């Protein structure tokens, strides 16, 4: 089975994430999406995140409201010792399900700094990435830089709609007392 691994803090899970999940299974050829809730992104402030278990439970509830989606919420990283590097997550999934093929899902913002990820070479060679557009980031330039490193890297730029809402905007709106329910998944 071809599975897209969509990892993140999902604080909170919103309609932009839902659109990406739908695109992956309806247009990009993936049979299933694994939504991997990470306890701590190494590039984000540890004190700004609710506990991983809290976000995992919220993701499970959000996904349950959309039984038509081909998505499974995974707690893989919550059981790993820190730091939860993406390569370890992908290797764990592959060891548990050797019959499946896994590809990492990232935004163009992450592609721009991907060479700073732990063992990014192995991720790009062994698993590959599919990249969604993000406002302010040119995916083509980032891909070209990485392909100069190794022309065998598996990097697919998806022709997907631009998601314009972010978890940060939703959290800020909630803090200001705004009704953000239309943006939540």
Secondary structure, 3 states (H helix, E strand, C coil): CEEEEEEECCCCCEHHHHHHHHHHHHCCCCCEEEEEECCCCCCCCHHHCCCHHHHHHHHHHHHHCCCCCCEEEECHHHHCCCCCCHHHHHHHHHHHCCCCEEEEEEEHHHHHCHHHCCCHHHHHHHHCEEEECCCCCCHHHHHHHHHHHCCCCCEEECCCCCCCCCHHHHHHHHHCCCCCHHHEC
